[in-house]
Structure formats: structure tokens, C-alpha cells
């Protein structure tokens, strides 16, 4: 099938999936409200096969040190799949299945599958990483750019993490866990019971970001948008908390965003 944009609908909700632009969700509208910042680098993109920054772009793969391109010098950031063209495998009125092959500069062949399912009151994203051959470390995450303002008051964030990963001067976790600090943030938090973050645009919409994963990065240092990023491990996690993809054991993760009008 082609990789043209896909529009999903359910009730007053509409989502646009852009396989050709890194498999991202380019738009999420609830009635007249567009929730995602617009632009080819925004929307909500998949972070795979790693999330956030890798220190100096290097990670240990078995006994081999691998070097990824430094697309956020001095680090490598947010994986390779957001820069690739995905293919459409299957589409219905409210669900799309898209796939991406892992190729150079990633050293191992593999396939990423993302399923986007829209309901009247929620959006569910699931992703899996499979290998045909070698085992390798990987991560899965999502990077949504939610509008800070939908035409009324600024969004309010509510979440109760168990800890915050202390951030070093290089923007990477130091390995120390600290009590959660006030924002603004470009920080990773631990939520062992699963990610649970509520965004409230007063008088308009409440949206809950949930995931079984226990890591979330919150980024709110830009005036236009707030990012709430569920992921399978912390930044630099290929080095500090690797999850191994094997031929028998793919890496799988999901997140659901549920909303209600206020």
C-alpha cells in the first residue's frame, strides 16, 4: 500500500497519520480543538529504536561500541524511525497499522510496527520492535507536542512521580534519583505503577496520558507546546537500562490518551 496520509475518525475525533513523515501523528482534533502543534517536525512522533539522547551517540551492543549520527550534538537523539518513511499495512475507519524497517545507521535489521487506534474518547498507540536475526538493545517511546494553549488558559499538568532522574549539565540523567522538582522541565520521571499524567486546558478539555511503562519525559521549555513522553526506559537507556530485542521476544509498548470535554 502507499504511504499517503491516513485520516481516522470516531465521533467528533479525527486523527491524521503520516507514514511518509516518520510515522507521526500529524493532527489530533476533538471537534474544533487541534491538540497537537502543527509542522513537519511536530505532531507526535515515534521514538525508536531509542528515546531521548544517547551520550556522545555511542552505546554498547554486546561487546561492540556502536556510533550513531550526532543529530543533537554532542549526542544522538530520538532514534532513527522518525526520519524514515513508514509503509501502510492496513487501514480501517478508526485504525491504521504502519511499519518501518530498521536500516542504516542502525546496525541491526528489524521491523517496527505501530498501531494507531482512535475512539470517540481516546487514542491508543502501540508499537513493537522485532528482529529477524541478531539480538539488540532498543527502546520505544512517543513524543507528542501538545499545544500549551487551545485559545483559553494555558494547560495545567498534574502527575505524581515517585522520583525524578537527576539531570546533568549534558542534559542526561546522572544515575541519581531525586525528589521531583518544580519545572520548567526537560526531565525524566519514574512512575513505577505506570505513566499517569493529566493535562487540563481549563474550561475546554482534560486529557490523560497513560502507559504501563514506568518512564516519562516531560518537556515544557518552549512557549508553544508541552511534551509528555511515555517510554520504555530513561534517556541514554541503551547504555544504562537496555531492553533486549530477540527473535523470540520483541519489545512492545503502548500508550492511551483519553479525554473528556470540560
C-alpha positions in Angstrom: 0.0 0.0 0.0 1.0 3.6 -0.4 2.4 5.8 2.4 0.0 8.7 1.8 -1.5 10.4 4.9 -4.3 8.5 6.6 -7.3 10.1 8.3 -9.0 8.2 11.1 -12.4 9.3 12.5 -14.5 8.3 15.5 -17.4 10.5 16.6 -16.1 14.1 16.7 -12.5 12.9 17.0 -10.2 12.9 13.9 -6.5 11.9 13.7 -4.1 12.2 10.8 -1.3 9.6 10.5 1.6 10.5 8.2 3.6 7.4 7.3 5.9 9.3 4.9 6.8 11.8 7.6 8.4 9.4 10.2 5.2 7.6 11.1 4.0 10.6 13.1 0.5 11.6 14.2 0.3 14.9 12.3 -3.0 16.0 13.8 -5.4 15.1 16.5 -8.7 17.1 16.5 -11.5 16.9 19.0 -14.3 18.8 17.4 -12.8 22.2 16.7 -9.8 21.7 19.0 -6.5 20.8 17.5 -4.4 19.3 20.3 -1.1 18.9 18.6 1.4 21.6 17.5 1.5 21.7 13.7 4.5 21.4 11.4 6.6 18.7 9.9 8.8 18.2 12.9 5.9 18.3 15.4 2.6 16.4 15.9 3.5 13.2 17.8 6.5 11.1 16.5 7.6 7.7 17.5 11.0 7.4 19.3 12.6 4.1 18.2 14.9 2.3 18.4 15.9 4.7 21.3 14.4 7.5 23.2 15.9 10.9 24.1 19.6 11.3 24.0 22.4 8.7 23.8 25.6 10.1 25.3 28.0 11.0 22.6 25.9 8.9 20.2 27.6 5.7 21.5 26.1 2.6 23.0 27.4 -0.8 23.9 25.9 -3.6 21.8 27.1 -6.8 23.2 30.8 -6.3 23.1 30.8 -3.7 20.3 30.6 0.0 20.7 28.2 1.5 18.2 28.2 5.1 16.9 25.0 6.8 15.9 25.0 10.1 14.0 25.1 13.2 16.3 21.9 14.8 15.3 21.8 16.8 18.5 25.5 17.4 19.1 27.2 16.2 21.2 24.5 13.5 21.4 22.3 11.4 19.2 18.6 11.9 19.9 15.1 10.3 19.5 16.0 7.3 17.3 16.0 6.8 13.5 12.4 5.9 12.7 11.1 9.5 12.8 13.4 10.3 9.9 12.3 7.4 7.7 9.3 6.6 5.5 6.9 4.1 7.0 4.6 1.9 5.0 0.9 1.4 5.5 0.0 -2.2 6.2 -3.7 -1.9 7.0 -6.3 0.8 7.4 -9.9 0.9 8.6 -12.1 3.9 9.5 -10.6 4.2 13.0 -7.4 2.2 12.9 -4.1 2.3 11.0 -1.2 -0.2 11.0 2.1 1.1 9.7 5.6 -0.4 9.6 9.2 0.7 9.3 12.3 -1.2 8.5 15.3 -0.5 10.7 18.2 0.2 8.4 21.4 2.3 8.4 22.6 3.9 10.5 21.1 1.3 12.9 23.4 -1.7 12.8 20.7 -4.5 13.0 17.9 -5.4 10.6 14.5 -5.2 12.3 10.9 -4.1 11.9 8.9 -1.6 13.8 5.1 -1.8 13.7 2.9 0.9 15.0 -0.9 0.6 15.5 -2.9 3.8 15.8 -6.5 3.2 17.1 -8.9 6.1 17.5 -12.1 6.0 19.7 -14.6 8.8 20.4 -12.9 9.4 23.7 -9.3 8.3 23.3 -6.3 7.4 21.1 -4.3 4.3 21.6 -0.8 3.9 20.2 1.1 0.6 20.3 4.5 -0.2 19.0 6.7 -3.3 18.7 10.3 -3.9 17.6 11.1 -7.3 16.1 14.4 -8.7 14.9 14.9 -11.2 12.1 18.3 -12.2 13.3 20.6 -10.7 15.9 19.5 -9.6 19.3 20.0 -5.9 20.1 19.1 -3.3 22.8 16.2 -1.0 21.9 13.7 1.5 23.4 10.2 2.6 22.4 8.6 5.9 23.1 6.3 8.7 21.8 7.0 12.4 21.6 3.7 14.4 21.4 3.8 18.2 21.1 0.6 19.3 22.8 -0.4 22.9 22.3 0.2 24.8 25.5 -2.9 26.9 24.8 -6.1 26.0 23.0 -7.5 29.5 23.0 -8.1 29.9 26.7 -5.9 29.4 29.7 -2.6 27.6 29.5 -2.6 23.8 30.0 -2.0 22.5 33.6 0.0 19.4 34.2 -0.8 17.0 37.0 1.3 13.9 37.8 2.8 12.3 40.9 6.1 10.6 40.0 8.0 8.5 42.5 11.2 10.2 41.6 13.0 12.5 39.1 16.2 11.4 37.3 18.8 14.0 38.3 19.8 15.8 35.1 23.4 16.6 34.5 24.8 19.6 32.6 24.9 17.5 29.5 21.0 17.0 29.8 21.4 13.3 30.6 20.5 11.5 33.8 23.4 11.3 36.2 22.2 8.0 37.7 20.9 9.7 40.9 17.2 9.7 41.7 16.0 12.8 43.4 12.6 14.1 44.8 10.6 15.6 42.0 11.5 19.3 41.4 9.3 22.1 40.1 9.5 22.9 36.3 10.2 24.1 33.8 11.4 20.6 32.8 13.3 18.7 30.2 13.4 15.8 32.6 12.8 12.1 33.1 10.5 10.9 35.9 9.8 7.4 37.3 6.3 6.2 37.8 6.6 2.5 38.8 2.8 2.0 38.7 2.7 3.1 35.1 2.7 6.5 33.5 -0.3 8.6 34.5 -0.2 12.3 33.6 -3.3 14.6 33.3 -3.3 17.7 31.0 -6.1 20.1 31.7 -7.0 23.0 29.4 -9.3 24.8 31.8 -12.9 25.1 30.6 -12.1 23.1 27.4 -10.6 19.6 27.7 -9.0 17.2 30.1 -6.6 14.6 28.6 -4.9 11.7 30.5 -1.7 10.2 29.1 -1.4 6.6 30.4 1.0 3.7 29.8 2.1 0.5 31.5 5.7 1.8 31.1 7.2 3.5 34.1 9.2 6.2 32.5 8.0 9.6 31.2 9.9 12.6 30.0 8.2 16.0 30.4 9.4 18.9 28.3 7.8 22.3 28.7 10.7 24.7 28.0 9.1 26.0 24.8 6.4 28.7 24.8 4.1 26.9 22.2 3.9 23.4 23.4 4.2 20.8 26.3 5.5 17.3 25.7 4.6 14.3 27.8 6.6 11.3 26.5 6.0 7.8 27.8 8.9 5.5 27.1 10.3 2.1 27.9 13.5 3.5 29.6 15.3 6.7 30.5 17.4 8.8 28.2 20.7 7.1 27.5 18.9 3.9 28.4 20.6 1.9 25.7 23.6 2.2 28.0 22.1 2.3 31.4 18.9 0.2 31.2 19.0 -1.8 28.0 15.9 -3.8 26.9 17.0 -6.7 24.6 15.0 -7.5 21.5 15.5 -11.2 20.5 14.0 -13.3 17.7 11.7 -14.8 20.3 11.0 -11.7 22.4 10.1 -8.5 20.6 9.9 -5.2 22.5 6.4 -3.9 22.8 4.8 -0.8 24.4 1.7 1.2 24.3 0.1 4.4 25.5 -3.5 5.6 25.6 -4.6 9.2 25.7 -8.2 9.5 27.0 -10.1 12.8 27.0 -13.3 14.5 28.2 -14.8 17.8 27.4 -15.0 20.3 30.3 
